[in-house]
Amino acid sequence: MYKVPDEFFFRLHHVRPRFKNNVEEVLLFVCQQISSIDEIPVSDFEAELFSAIKKYPENIDKAKATINNWRTEISALFGLVEYTDFGTAKPSYMAKKLAKEQDLVQFFKYFVFKFQYPGGFLRPDKIIDYINNRIKFKPGKYILEILAEGEKLTGKRFPINKSELAHVVFNDKRVTNGTLSPKEIAEKLILLRNRETDFDWNGDVVRYAGDILDYMEIANLLVSHGNVFYLNKLEVSTIKYFIDTDDYFAGYDNLYEKTTEITRDEVRCLENEWFKYVNKEIDNISFKTDISLFLAIEQEIEVEVENKNKTFRTTKDIGDFGESLVYEHEKAYLRTNDRDDLIHLVKRIPTHQAQGYDIQSVEVNAIKKLIEVKTTISNRALQFYRVHLTPNEWNAAETHGDNYFIYRVGISKENDSIGLFVIKNPVDLYKKSMANMSPIGGADMVFNSSCGSNVEMLKWS
């Protein structure tokens, strides 16, 4: 059984959200809620956030302490709230980005890229302990480097599992303080495997390393087979960027050089700087999800995006991709029902026209349909019973009544699935109390499966 020598043992840990097994759905919900809150005093913001988290379907009967735990875990680990020097709090850049773009894969790329030990998600006394042990470690970058070095050494795909990562990397401060290189760890793993060395798989031991591997898989940086993880060869350029870029939070650097004892106050005063760092936009590279690579399929539809009166093909705009899927679906629907004579009436509406819907279509009886498309991309299939309509979209829904539809598109890597949920006349659903609506910069709608229907997405050819 492999064991880290006692003099080098130092166990890394981080906040583990209670919603870990449902993290994508919860984050999407919470980011939408947080993004609707203005910059207000911290106590007021936390009360608003508490109320928002309480609205999550599974939290209706949860105790106050549980909701508060969710609130602190979310803001600490994922940096969804920024605290200012003026006693106020506001939605973070990443919270607003996820709420707007609905790209969970991109969100986790940002998260893994920025995540490091020590970080503001730890208590001040833990951060001091990390600094005193010279820990300065970016697990996402290091894991990718190990796997890349392992492939060079073996000439083939090189895996790692949660137990190996926990014992050989996360619990050994020779690794986390920078003494041992990724190549040396790859060589060590090869040697241990040749010796058929056993590892402790106890949940308490492997969970922190396991979390990071799981988050990296959601980010599409890794793929898993059974209980092992490999580099995702479809993300070569992003992986290279991770490996080649030395991007660390510099706020703690001066504390490593101190000859006197580090105080908690010295650490606490850096908390705001940490969350600013986590939410600083990455300008050098776009982490937007290329959907054709994400689903590992050849792109078969042409996605047209307006750009100064020109059109171009792209698979990196989630909204436009979803609209193109629906545009094809509507044409295929008419053809399937022998109404080719109506296909010319299916049109995409240019964004600058601000009509409050994305696609104009028709039913088989020629009655007009006005469709607003809402698209989300995630690692696994989610329940998509929530949308936000802008004021313009809500006004259009009120004006057009039964002719107005919401098409909720969910693109998931799970079984390479593309789900479609169709809602007719959302304003009428609200009036009949079948859907909840909060007037937050438009309409924040929560509904259930009875408010619409799951429809097979048709492909135009």
C-alpha positions as a printed Julia matrix, in Angstrom:
461×3 Matrix{Float64}:
   0.0    0.0     0.0
   1.5    3.32   -1.09
   2.16   5.83    1.68
   3.66   9.31    1.54
   6.67   9.56    3.89
   5.56  11.3     7.08
   8.0   14.19    6.69
   6.46  15.08    3.31
   2.8   14.46    4.09
   0.59  17.54    3.72
  -3.01  17.08    2.74
  -4.65  19.63    0.46
  -8.33  20.36    0.86
 -11.0   22.83   -0.23
 -14.65  23.64    0.3
 -16.79  20.72   -0.88
 -20.27  21.93   -1.84
 -23.17  19.86   -0.58
 -24.56  19.95   -4.1
 -21.41  18.41   -5.64
 -23.36  15.66   -7.4
 -25.68  18.24   -8.95
 -23.17  21.04   -9.35
 -23.96  22.09  -12.93
 -27.68  22.52  -12.4
 -27.23  24.31   -9.07
 -24.58  26.7   -10.42
 -26.72  27.62  -13.4
 -29.68  28.32  -11.12
 -27.68  30.29   -8.56
 -25.8   32.38  -11.13
 -29.08  33.41  -12.71
 -30.37  34.4    -9.27
 -27.21  36.21   -8.2
 -26.98  38.15  -11.45
 -30.33  39.79  -10.76
 -29.11  41.35   -7.49
 -27.69  44.88   -7.57
 -24.59  46.03   -5.7
 -25.91  46.58   -2.18
 -24.58  46.42    1.42
 -23.13  42.99    2.26
 -25.81  42.06    4.8
 -28.58  42.91    2.31
 -26.85  41.01   -0.48
 -26.43  37.92    1.66
 -30.11  38.07    2.64
 -31.08  38.3    -1.05
 -28.77  35.41   -1.88
 -30.21  33.33    0.96
 -33.7   33.94   -0.41
 -32.56  33.02   -3.95
 -30.95  29.73   -2.87
 -34.05  28.89   -0.85
 -36.02  28.98   -4.12
 -34.04  26.11   -5.59
 -36.58  23.24   -5.86
 -34.73  20.88   -3.51
 -34.28  23.56   -0.85
 -37.89  24.42   -0.04
 -37.85  22.45    3.24
 -34.15  22.83    4.07
 -33.13  24.36    7.39
 -31.7   27.87    7.61
 -28.26  26.52    8.54
 -28.19  24.34    5.41
 -29.08  27.27    3.13
 -26.4   29.39    4.8
 -23.88  26.63    4.18
 -24.82  26.62    0.5
 -24.41  30.39    0.41
 -20.92  30.39    1.89
 -19.76  27.37   -0.13
 -20.92  28.88   -3.41
 -19.36  32.27   -2.83
 -16.12  30.84   -1.45
 -15.32  28.05   -3.9
 -16.66  29.44   -7.16
 -16.18  33.16   -6.52
 -19.72  34.09   -7.53
 -19.85  37.14   -5.25
 -17.42  40.07   -5.2
 -17.01  42.07   -2.01
 -15.87  45.67   -2.31
 -13.81  47.86    0.02
 -16.92  49.95    0.69
 -18.93  47.32    2.56
 -20.98  46.27   -0.45
 -21.31  43.07   -2.45
 -22.25  42.46   -6.08
 -22.58  39.6    -8.59
 -19.17  38.5    -9.84
 -18.04  38.61  -13.44
 -18.18  34.82  -13.69
 -21.7   34.64  -12.22
 -22.99  37.13  -14.78
 -21.08  35.42  -17.59
 -22.61  32.01  -16.87
 -26.1   33.48  -16.44
 -25.83  35.27  -19.78
 -24.01  32.7   -21.93
 -25.34  29.47  -20.36
 -22.0   27.77  -21.1
 -21.19  25.56  -18.11
 -18.22  24.0   -19.88
 -16.63  27.41  -20.36
 -17.38  28.31  -16.72
 -15.45  25.28  -15.47
 -12.51  26.04  -17.77
 -12.24  29.44  -16.1
 -12.66  27.88  -12.66
  -9.95  25.22  -13.18
  -7.59  27.76  -14.75
  -7.81  30.13  -11.77
  -8.09  27.6    -8.94
  -4.98  27.29   -6.77
  -3.74  26.43   -3.28
  -3.73  28.54   -1.18
  -6.8   30.54   -2.19
  -9.54  32.69   -0.72
 -11.85  29.67   -0.39
  -9.77  28.62    2.66
  -9.98  30.01    6.19
  -7.17  32.44    7.09
  -5.51  29.98    9.51
  -5.41  27.33    6.76
  -3.9   29.79    4.29
  -1.18  30.59    6.84
  -0.5   26.88    7.25
  -0.16  26.47    3.47
   2.21  29.42    3.21
   4.33  28.18    6.12
   4.67  24.85    4.29
   5.63  26.69    1.07
   2.58  25.35   -0.78
   1.9   27.13   -4.07
   0.08  24.81   -6.41
  -2.27  24.94   -9.41
  -3.76  21.45   -9.65
  -5.38  21.87  -13.07
  -2.16  22.93  -14.76
  -0.08  20.3   -12.94
  -2.45  17.42  -13.76
  -2.42  18.3   -17.45
   1.37  18.44  -17.37
   1.62  14.99  -15.72
  -0.59  13.43  -18.37
   1.26  15.16  -21.2
   4.64  14.02  -19.81
   3.29  10.51  -19.31
   2.27  10.34  -22.96
   5.76  11.42  -24.03
   7.37   8.78  -21.82
   5.11   5.89  -22.85
   4.25   6.85  -26.4
   0.56   6.2   -25.74
  -2.45   7.55  -23.87
  -1.52   8.02  -20.22
  -4.21   7.8   -17.51
  -4.48   8.8   -13.87
  -7.09   7.86  -11.28
  -8.36   9.67   -8.19
  -6.41   7.55   -5.73
  -3.08   7.96   -7.53
  -3.62  11.71   -7.75
  -4.54  12.0    -4.07
  -1.54  10.08   -2.72
   1.22  10.87   -5.19
   0.3   14.52   -5.82
  -2.23  16.13   -3.47
  -0.85  14.69   -0.21
   2.86  15.17   -0.94
   4.25  18.63   -0.32
   7.3   17.88   -2.45
   4.83  18.18   -5.32
   2.68  21.02   -4.05
   5.64  23.22   -3.1
   7.22  22.77   -6.54
  10.14  20.48   -5.63
   9.06  17.59   -7.89
   8.26  18.25  -11.53
   5.31  16.77  -13.48
   7.76  14.64  -15.46
   9.16  13.16  -12.24
   5.64  12.35  -11.07
   4.8   10.7   -14.4
   7.95   8.58  -14.08
   7.01   7.7   -10.49
   3.5    6.64  -11.55
   4.94   4.38  -14.26
   7.26   2.76  -11.68
   4.43   2.27   -9.13
   2.2    0.7   -11.78
   4.95  -1.65  -12.89
   5.27  -2.73   -9.25
   1.46  -3.15   -9.06
   1.36  -0.85   -6.03
  -1.96  -0.57   -4.2
  -3.53   2.73   -3.1
  -6.05   3.57   -0.41
  -9.37   4.42   -2.1
 -11.13   5.56    1.07
 -13.55   8.37    0.23
 -12.17  10.79    2.8
  -8.7   10.33    1.34
  -9.41  10.76   -2.38
 -12.35  13.17   -2.43
 -10.42  16.44   -2.87
  -8.25  15.21   -5.71
 -11.33  13.52   -7.13
 -13.26  16.78   -7.13
 -10.66  18.47   -9.29
 -10.62  15.61  -11.8
 -14.43  15.77  -11.96
 -14.37  19.53  -12.52
 -11.75  19.11  -15.24
 -13.98  16.57  -16.97
 -16.92  18.99  -16.86
 -14.55  21.57  -18.4
 -13.92  19.08  -21.24
 -10.18  19.05  -20.49
 -10.26  15.38  -19.48
 -12.26  12.35  -20.53
 -12.94   9.41  -18.24
 -13.13   5.7   -18.95
 -14.14   3.65  -15.96
 -12.24   5.13  -13.02
  -9.35   6.68  -14.96
  -8.94  10.07  -16.64
  -7.08  10.97  -19.84
  -6.3   14.19  -21.71
  -9.11  15.17  -24.04
  -7.39  15.24  -27.43
 -10.14  17.46  -28.82
  -9.01  20.31  -26.53
  -5.36  20.44  -27.58
  -5.1   24.23  -27.93
  -6.77  24.92  -24.57
  -4.66  22.29  -22.79
  -1.51  23.82  -24.3
  -2.58  27.22  -23.0
  -3.05  25.81  -19.48
   0.38  24.17  -19.56
   2.23  27.11  -21.09
   0.7   29.84  -18.91
   2.04  30.69  -15.45
  -0.85  32.58  -13.94
  -0.91  32.64  -10.15
  -2.58  34.88   -7.6
   0.26  37.14   -6.48
  -1.48  38.54   -3.39
   0.16  36.09   -0.99
   3.68  36.4    -2.44
   4.97  38.86    0.17
   3.76  36.6     2.98
   6.06  33.8     1.82
   9.01  36.11    2.43
   8.03  37.2     5.94
  10.46  36.41    8.74
   7.87  37.14   11.42
   4.63  35.32   12.14
   1.83  35.84    9.6
  -1.37  37.17   11.16
  -4.95  36.36   10.21
  -5.63  40.04    9.58
  -2.87  40.1     6.97
  -4.59  37.25    5.18
  -8.12  38.6     5.57
  -7.2   41.9     3.96
  -6.35  39.97    0.76
  -9.74  38.24    0.43
 -11.22  40.89   -1.87
  -8.11  40.76   -4.04
  -8.47  37.0    -4.37
 -12.05  37.23   -5.64
 -11.06  39.99   -8.06
  -8.33  37.71   -9.41
 -10.73  34.78   -9.78
 -13.1   36.98  -11.76
 -10.55  38.73  -13.94
 -11.37  38.07  -17.57
  -8.88  36.0   -19.54
  -8.02  38.08  -22.61
  -5.42  35.82  -24.22
  -7.71  32.98  -25.17
 -11.37  32.24  -25.63
 -12.59  29.4   -23.44
 -15.92  29.38  -25.25
 -17.07  25.88  -26.05
 -16.64  24.68  -29.62
 -19.78  22.57  -29.74
 -18.62  20.31  -32.56
 -15.54  19.41  -30.53
 -17.51  19.15  -27.31
 -19.88  16.59  -28.82
 -17.02  15.02  -30.84
 -19.05  15.15  -34.04
 -18.61  16.77  -37.42
 -20.58  20.0   -37.54
 -23.42  19.52  -40.01
 -25.35  22.76  -39.76
 -24.32  26.19  -40.85
 -24.49  28.73  -38.07
 -24.83  32.25  -39.39
 -24.01  35.16  -37.11
 -24.53  38.81  -37.91
 -21.32  40.81  -37.91
 -21.43  44.2   -39.64
 -23.68  42.96  -42.43
 -21.55  39.86  -42.99
 -22.15  36.25  -42.02
 -19.63  33.63  -41.01
 -19.62  30.08  -39.71
 -19.01  29.45  -36.05
 -19.6   26.78  -33.47
 -18.53  28.91  -30.52
 -21.67  30.95  -29.92
 -24.06  28.84  -27.91
 -27.1   31.01  -28.63
 -26.58  31.09  -32.38
 -25.95  27.36  -32.47
 -29.21  26.71  -30.65
 -31.1   29.06  -32.96
 -29.68  27.25  -35.99
 -30.79  23.9   -34.59
 -34.33  25.24  -34.13
 -34.3   26.87  -37.57
 -33.48  23.49  -39.11
 -35.99  21.73  -36.86
 -38.84  23.97  -38.0
 -38.08  23.38  -41.69
 -37.78  19.63  -41.13
 -41.07  19.67  -39.18
 -42.91  21.2   -42.13
 -41.34  18.8   -44.61
 -42.21  15.81  -42.4
 -45.82  17.0   -42.49
 -45.83  17.47  -46.31
 -45.89  21.26  -46.15
 -42.85  22.13  -48.24
 -44.9   25.03  -49.59
 -44.56  26.75  -46.18
 -40.83  26.23  -45.62
 -39.96  29.61  -47.13
 -41.85  31.24  -44.24
 -39.32  29.95  -41.68
 -36.91  32.82  -41.08
 -34.27  33.87  -38.59
 -34.84  37.35  -37.21
 -31.73  39.6   -37.13
 -30.83  40.63  -33.58
 -30.72  44.32  -34.41
 -34.42  44.27  -35.28
 -35.19  43.64  -31.58
 -38.47  41.85  -32.24
 -38.35  39.89  -28.97
 -38.02  36.52  -30.7
 -35.38  34.72  -32.75
 -37.27  32.73  -35.38
 -40.46  33.22  -37.33
 -42.13  29.97  -38.34
 -45.57  28.49  -39.03
 -47.69  25.56  -37.96
 -48.78  23.03  -40.59
 -52.08  24.96  -40.84
 -50.1   28.14  -41.7
 -50.74  29.84  -38.34
 -47.75  31.99  -37.42
 -45.26  30.94  -34.72
 -42.81  33.35  -33.11
 -40.03  31.48  -31.33
 -37.58  32.67  -28.68
 -34.71  30.19  -28.34
 -32.92  29.68  -25.0
 -29.87  27.39  -25.14
 -27.67  25.86  -22.43
 -24.61  23.63  -22.81
 -23.55  21.25  -20.03
 -21.59  18.09  -19.39
 -24.65  16.07  -18.41
 -28.33  16.38  -19.21
 -30.05  18.94  -16.97
 -33.63  19.85  -16.14
 -34.3   23.05  -18.08
 -37.34  24.36  -16.26
 -36.11  27.92  -15.95
 -35.63  30.8   -18.39
 -35.07  34.52  -18.29
 -36.92  36.75  -20.76
 -35.69  40.28  -21.37
 -38.25  43.11  -21.1
 -38.47  43.13  -24.9
 -39.06  39.36  -25.02
 -41.72  39.51  -22.28
 -43.5   42.35  -24.09
 -43.45  40.31  -27.3
 -44.88  37.32  -25.42
 -47.7   39.49  -24.04
 -48.42  40.96  -27.47
 -48.47  37.74  -29.47
 -50.12  35.38  -26.96
 -50.68  31.91  -28.41
 -48.37  32.67  -31.33
 -45.38  33.09  -28.99
 -43.22  30.1   -28.05
 -40.11  29.46  -25.98
 -37.9   26.66  -27.3
 -35.6   25.52  -24.49
 -32.58  23.78  -26.06
 -30.24  21.71  -23.88
 -26.97  20.54  -25.45
 -25.32  17.85  -23.35
 -22.27  15.64  -23.73
 -24.2   12.9   -21.95
 -25.14  10.53  -24.79
 -24.35  13.41  -27.21
 -27.89  14.6   -26.56
 -29.74  17.68  -27.75
 -32.98  18.16  -25.85
 -35.86  20.41  -26.84
 -38.63  21.56  -24.5
 -41.39  23.68  -26.09
 -43.51  26.2   -24.16
 -46.49  27.97  -25.69
 -47.71  31.37  -24.48
 -45.6   31.81  -21.31
 -47.62  34.84  -20.22
 -50.83  32.78  -20.18
 -49.06  30.1   -18.12
 -48.09  32.77  -15.61
 -51.64  34.14  -15.45
 -52.96  30.62  -14.81
 -50.38  30.2   -12.0
 -48.77  27.31  -13.87
 -45.43  29.14  -13.92
 -43.79  31.53  -11.47
 -42.44  34.85  -12.65
 -40.23  37.39  -10.92
 -39.92  40.79  -12.65
 -36.12  41.05  -12.57
 -34.94  43.07  -15.55
 -37.64  41.36  -17.58
 -39.15  38.07  -16.48
 -37.39  35.33  -14.55
 -39.64  32.3   -15.14
 -39.71  28.98  -13.32
 -42.01  26.28  -14.65
 -42.47  22.51  -14.63
 -42.93  19.7   -17.14
 -46.68  20.33  -17.37
 -46.03  23.77  -18.87
 -44.77  22.37  -22.16
 -43.62  19.25  -23.91
 -40.39  17.48  -24.77
 -40.01  17.34  -28.54
 -37.6   15.34  -30.67
 -35.16  17.69  -32.38
 -35.47  17.16  -36.14
 -32.56  17.61  -38.54
 -32.93  19.37  -41.88
 -31.29  17.75  -44.88
